[in-house]
Amino acid sequence: MNFLAPFALLLAGAAAVPLVLHLLRRRQGEKVDFPAMRYLLRAQKEHSSELRLRNMLLMVLRIAAVLAFALAAARPLGRLSAGGHAPTALAIVLDNSLSTSVVVEGAPVLARLK
């Protein structure tokens, strides 16, 4: 596969930014003990696996978005198939509603659309 702008693939290195931010955010803060803390810790334990999964999925999606942007910026070139054009489907849709049954200049609008 060839690229029109191969230097744009250097943007793929920016995919490390969400990973670095994720790792920096994981730092633990200082602990403060107070009586209501046990309720907060219990709630955190109940939802920690859900939050961890959600954060990992968000990180993967952010990395994929950066990589997709880098690939699109590189403008890849390639052949779809060696056999010529791919089959094409064509659909022609005509509106047969009340608005097309209106007569304008002696002819229905639907007749002009055909």
N, C-alpha and C positions, 0 to 999 in steps of 0.2 A: 504494500500500500504506500502510495506517495502522498506528500502533503504540499500544499501551496505555500504554507507558512510554517516550516518545521521548527523555527525558533519559538513559536507559540507553545510548543510542547514543554518548554521550560516552566510554563505556568502550572504544570502538573506537580511541581515541587511545592506549590502553595497548598496542596492537599494535606500537607503535614501540619498546617496551621490549626485546623479543628482538633487534631489529635493532641497537639501541644497544649492548646487551651483546655482540653478535657483533662489532661494530666495535671496541669497547674491548678485547676479548680478542685481537684480531689484533696488538696492539702487540708489537714485538720486544723481547726481553730483551737483556741485555748479553752479548757474545760472550766465551766462555772457550775457549782453545785447549788441548787436551791430546791425547796420542797416539791414544787410542781414538776420538777424535771423528770420524775419517774413516769408521769403520764405522757410526756413528750417522747421519752425513749421508747415506751411501749408502742406508741403510734408510729414512730420511725421504724421500728423492727417489723411491724405489720406491713408496711408499704415499701420497705427497702428493696425487695426483689423486683417489684413492679417498676420502681423508679430507676433501678440499675438497668433493667432491660430497656426501658424507654430512653434513657440517656445513651445507651449503646446504639440503639437504632437511629437516634437523631445524629449521633456522630458519624455513623456509616452513611446516612443520607447526605450529610454535609460534605463528606469526603467525595462521595459519588457526584454531587453537584459540581464541585470544583474540578474534578477530572473530566466531567462532561463538557464543562465550559472550556477547559484547555484543549480538548479534542476538537470541539467545534471551532475554536479560534485557529487551530492549525489547518483547517479546511482540507480534510482528507479527499483524495481522489482514488477512484477505483472503478472497476467494471462490474456491472450487475450480472451480466451473463454474456458468454461468448456467442450465443445463438441469435443475437439481435434484440429486438424490443420484447419486453415482457408483455403478456396478454393484458389488454386494457378493457375495463368494463365501462360502459357508457349508459347513463340513464338520463332520459329527457322527461322532465316533469312539467305538466301543464296545469295551471290553476283553473278549475271549473267551478269556482264559487260564484256567488251572486255578483260580486264586483266585476267579474269578467263577462257577465251577461248584459252589461250596460251597452246600449247602442250609442256609438260616437261616430259622427259623420256618416250616418247611414249604414254602418256595419258594426256587428258586435265586436267587442274587444277580443274575445276568444278567437275569432276568425283571424285577426291580425297576429295573434300569438302563434297560431299554427304555421 
